[in-house]
Amino acid sequence: MRILLLGSGGREHALSWKMAQSEHCAQLFIAPGNAGTKRCGANVDLDIKDFKAVHSFCEQEQIEMIVVGPEEPLVLGVQDYFKNNTDIKVVGPNAEAAQLEGSKAYAKEFMFRHKIPTAGYKEFKADTLQEGVDFIATINGPVVLKADGIAAGKGVVILEDTAAAQAELTAMLQGKFGAASKRVIIEEFLDGIEFSVFAITDGKDYQLLPIAKDYKRIGEGDKGLNTGGMGAVSPVPFVNDELMQKVVDRIVEPTIQGIHKENLDYKGFVFFGLIRVGNDPYVIEYNCRMGDPETEVVIPRLKSDLVPILSSLFDGSLSSQQVDFHSDVATTVMMVSGGYPEAYEKGKVISNTDQIEKTLPFFAGAQENERGEIVTSGGRVLALTSLANSMDEALALSYQNADKVMFDKKHYRKDIGFDL
């Protein structure tokens, strides 16, 4: 099979690394890719939001399946475009189903319709700003503000101070996150510990992938600004059989059944961002694709060939697929640019990647320059994933290699897994 993977991050490097191992993958292209994906297939300089250009490339290279990494093309309707114009299979939901990630309000309404446990909420727009300001004044405890749309992982703010929360709501509704915060959700604060569950579905059946826990804050002890993710672990020690059964019964199955009942065109990954409160799971958010950096710990634990699993989404055979996991613990440590998630410099030469041992390097914001050097091109630069018998052993390997890799102002958290 000839496959095109859309995206350029660590998630896409991990997916391309896995798909390139498959005997069912005759040729793999990654658009636009990064310094790591070019080791797994051929990088293609394409704007993945220009569907006509992607279509032209697919015709030229006889692409049979497109795997969509990031959320934006899905929300913009890449699946709809190719379904309406070609016979190419697209792994990912259509634009309406992608609203489960693209709109917090859409997702909340879906959860309430299908009685899926989640935090209570109210929705506000610019013309109801004063109502929102007044509502915040009635809240005892932390205030959770969420931009309705996609805001690059930065549209969720949790504030203890009432005045600060009111100011933040005002800023969001006045365009802080552009169109993403035309609507803002004020959500009930849930006090617990977060984890992520992943499934792959054809819109009727599903298979579970390994669970993970990621670390979003830039600083140790989960302090500081939110990022796209500073590290992850899989499996998650506190997710025992009892809790996982609740997740399946109360969240996963009602979600997949809801997708089926509402005739949503969904063939792809479902990310369940969850929180354990007491010993009960609640949904914080859905994503309509794999997470990042969770993909970098989940995919290395997948023992089965990924390509036949993806192909089975289109022929009704998903439920009969063998989906096996390695028993090893996987840990990912994300190396980031100095200043991230705020202003940071690009173009810093990355050295010593050839000295990485017993660890999988998944490149994210890294490209080759005209001299053949690998240089930083984003805030999150390199995910170092290690597998071992225990979390401590795996983390030790990731940290040993993080010490070796060098680039100006490199930063990484040294406490991944601290709360486990």
N, C-alpha and C positions, 0 to 999 in steps of 0.2 A: 504494500500500500504506500502511496505517495502522500505525505502529510505536510501540512503547513501549520505551524504554531505561531500564534500572534502574541507579541509581548517582548519585553526586554529586561525583565528583572530576575531576581534570584529564583522566584517561582518558576519562570520559564526555563532557566538553566536546569533546575531539578527535573522538570517534566521532560525536557529534551534529552537529558542524561538517561532517563529511564526509557523513553521511547526508542532511543538510538540502539538500545540493547536488544530490541525485539527482532526476531526473525521475520515478523510480519511487516516490518518497516523497511521498505525498499529504498526510500529517499526521504530525508527530513529537511525541511526549510524552516527558518525562524525569521520572523519579520517584526521589528528590525533586529532583534537579538542583541547580544553583547559579547564581550571578550571571552566569556565562557561557553556560550551556546555555539560559537563557531567551531568548537572542538567536537561537537555532537552532530552537526549538520552544516548546512550552508546558510549564512546570514543573508537576508535580503533587505535592501534599503527601500522600505515601503511605509507610507503613512497608513496605519491600520484603521484609521477612521475614513479613509478614501476607499469606499467599498468597490467602486468601479476599477480603481487601480489594482486592488487585491484580486478582483475577479479576472482582470486581464492576465495577471501573473499566473493565476490558477489554471486558466485555459492554456497558457503557454507551456506550463510544466505538468499538465495533466494531473492536477491535485485531486485526490479522492476524498480527503477528510481535512477539515480545518478544526484545530483545537484552539479555543479562545482562552488566553491567560487572564488578562485584566477585565475589569467590569465595564469600562466606558464603551467599548465597541458593542457589548451586549445590550446595554441600556439604549444605545443609539440605533439598534436594530440590525446588527450584522447577520444574525440568524435569519431574520425575515427576508433580508435582501437575497441571500443565497438560496433560500427555500423557494422564493418566487422566481428566481432567474436561472437556477442551475440544478443539477442533480448532486452537487457536492454535499456531503454530510457535514454538519456543523455541530461540534460538541459545545453546548451552551444553550440557555433558554432564549425564547424570542423576547422582543422588547417589552411586551406586557408582563410576562413572567419575571423578567429581570427587574421589574419595579419592586419586587421583594427586597432587593438591595437598593435600587435607585430612589425609592421613596420610603422614608421611615413611617409616614402616615399610612401608605398602602400596606406595608408589612404589618403594622399594628392592627389595621382593620381586618386583614386576613387572619391574624392570630385570634382576634376576638370572635370572628365568625366561626372558627373551628375549635374554639375553647382550648387554645394552646397557652399554657401559663407564661405570662409576661408581666412587666410592670405596668401599673396604671399610668395614664397620660392625658394631657390636653394639648391641643394644637392651636397655634396662633399665627396670624399674618400681620402685615404692616398696619392694616386698618383696625386690628384688634390689639395693637401694641399695649395700650394703656390697660386693657383687661389682663394681659399677661404680666405686666408690672405689678398690678394689684394682686394677681394670683400668687406671684412669688412671695409677696408679703405675708401670705397665709401659711406658707410652708415652714414646718419645723424640721430643721436638719438640712443636709446637703441638697442643693438644687441641681438637677441634671438637665442640661440643655442640649438638644440635638438638632443640627441642621437637617431638614427633611431630605435633601438631595446628597449627591456624592461630593465630598469635600476632602478627598485625598487623605482620609484617615484622621483629619484634624477637626472635624465638625462636631465633636462631642466634648462638652465642657462640664465639669463638676465643680461647683463652688459652694463653700460653706457660708460666705458672707452674703446677706440679702441684698445690700446695695450693689455689690460687685456682680451678683447674678442679674439684677435688674439692668445694670449698665451693659452687661454682655448680651442680654436678650435684645436690647435696643440696637447695639452694634450689629448683631446678626441680622435682624430684620431690616436694617438700613444698608445691608449689602456686604457685610464683612466677608462672607464666603460666596459672594456673587449670587447667581441663580439658585445655588444649593440651599441658601438660607432665606429664600422667599417665604418659606414656611418653617416654623420652628416648633419642635415637640418639647414640652416640659414634662419630664417623666418622673415617676416615683423612684426614689433612691432605694436600690436593693443592696443590702450589706452582706457580702459573701465572697467567695473565691471563684474566679472565672476559669473556664476551660472551653475547648473547641471540639466539636464532633463534625465529622465529614461523611457525606454519603454521595453516591453516584446514582442517578435515577434516569429512567426513560419516561418518567411522567406517570408511571403506574407501579412498577417494581423498583426496588432499590437494593444496593449493597453498601455496607458500612466500610469505611476505611479506618486506619488507626486514629485514635484521638490524640489531642495535643493541648499544650498550654503555652501561650506566648506572653511576652513581657513588653508592654507598650511604652512605658515611661523611659525617658532618656537617662535618668539618674538611678543610682543604686538604692535599694530599698523601695523601689517604685515611687521615686520622687521626680519632680520636674515635669517638663512638657511631654505631651503625647507624641509618639512617633509612629511610623508605619510598623514598627516592631524591632526590638533589640535582641531577640533570642527566643528560643522555644525548646520544649522537651516533649518527648513521646515515648512510652505511655505516660499517663498522669496518675501518680500513686493514690490519690484520694478518690479516684473514680472506681469504686468497687462494683461488683456484679449487681448489687441491689440498686445503687444509684444509676448504673447504666441501663438497667431494666426500666426504671422510671423514665429515663431519657427516651428510650425506644417507644414505650407505651404512651407517654403523655405528649411527646414532642415530635419525634421522627415520623412515626406512622401517621399521626393526624396531619402533619405537614404534607407528606406524600399523598395521602388520601384527599386532602384539600386541593392540591395541585390537579389531581385526577378529576375530582368532582367539578372543578371550575374550568375543566378543559384547557388548562394552561399548557402551552407547547413547551415542554421542558425536557431536554435531553442533555444532561450534564451534571456538574458538581453542585451540591448544596452544602454550604458552610453554616453550621449552627453555632453562633456565638452564645455561650451559655454561662449562667452563674449558679452556683450551689448556695442556697440560702437554707441554713439548718441542714437537712439532708434531702432537700427537694430542688429539682432543677427548674430554672426559668430561662426564657429566651431573651437575650439582650438585643440580638440582631441576626438577620440572615445576610449571607453573601451568596451571590449566584455564580461563584467560581471558587477555586481554592484560595486559601489565605497565603499571606507572605509575611513572616518567614515560616509559617506552619508547614507549607508544602515541603520545605527543605528538611523537616524531620519526619514527615508522614511518608513521602514517596520513597526514601531510602529503606523504610521498614516494610514496604510492599514487596513481598516475595514473588507474587504472580506477575505475569507479563501484562503490562498496562494496555497495549494496543488492542488485543482481543476484547478486553473489558469495554473499551471505548467503542469498538465496532459493534458490540452486542446491544448498544443503546438503540440501534436502528433496525434490528431484525427480530426483536422480541425475546432474545435469549439471555438477557441480563441475569435473570433469577437463577439460571443454571451455570453461571460462570463460577469458577473456583477463585476465591479471593483470599489468599493466604498472606500472613504477616511474619516477619522475623521476630523472634522473642527478644532480641537485643533492645536496650534502651538507646534512643537517639537524642542527641542534644545539638542545638545550633546556637552559635555565638555570632552576632552580627557586628561587623566592623564598619564604622561610619566616619564620615568626614567631620573634621572639627567645626563646631558651630551648629551642626545639624541638631534639631529640626528647623532652626532658623537659618540665617544667611550662612553660606559656606562657599569655599572656593573649589573649583574644579581643575582638572588637568594635572593633578599631583601624581607623579610616577609611583607605581606600586611595585615593590621589589620583593624578592625571596619567595615568591609563590612556588618556585620549583623546589623549595625546601620543605613544603608541606608533606607530612607523613602521617599515615593511618587516619586521615581525615579527608572528607570530601569538601573541596572548595567550590561553592556555588557563587559565581559572580553576579552582582546586581548592577550598581552604578559604576561600571568599568568598561572601557572601550580601548581598542588599540589605536595609537596615533600613527602618523605617517612614517615614523621611525620604527614601528613595530613594538613600541613600548606599551605596556598596559597602564592606563592612567585613569584616575577617578573621573566619573562623569555624572555622579549623583550623590545624594546624601547617604544612602545606605550602599556600601561599596562591595562587601564580600561576606557571605555567610559560610561559616566553618562548621560542618556537621560531622559528628563522630558517633560511632556505634560501639557499645561495649556491654558488659554484663550488668553494670550498674550506672546510675546517673552520675555519680561522683567520678567514676572511671572515664566515662564519655566526656564529661566537662573538662577533666584534666587534659585530655587529648586536644580538645578544642582550644583551650587556653594556651597550651604549649605552642600550638601553631599560630595563634593570634599574636603571641610574643615575637614570633619569627617574621611574620609579614610586616613590611614597613611601608608607610607613606606619611607624608607630612601631616601633622595634627590628627593622626588616627585616634579613634576613641572606641572603646567597647565596654559593656557592663561586665563586671567581674563577679556578679552575684546571681547569674541565671539559676533558677531553681531554689533560690534562698528560702522561699516560703513552703517548700515541699519536704 
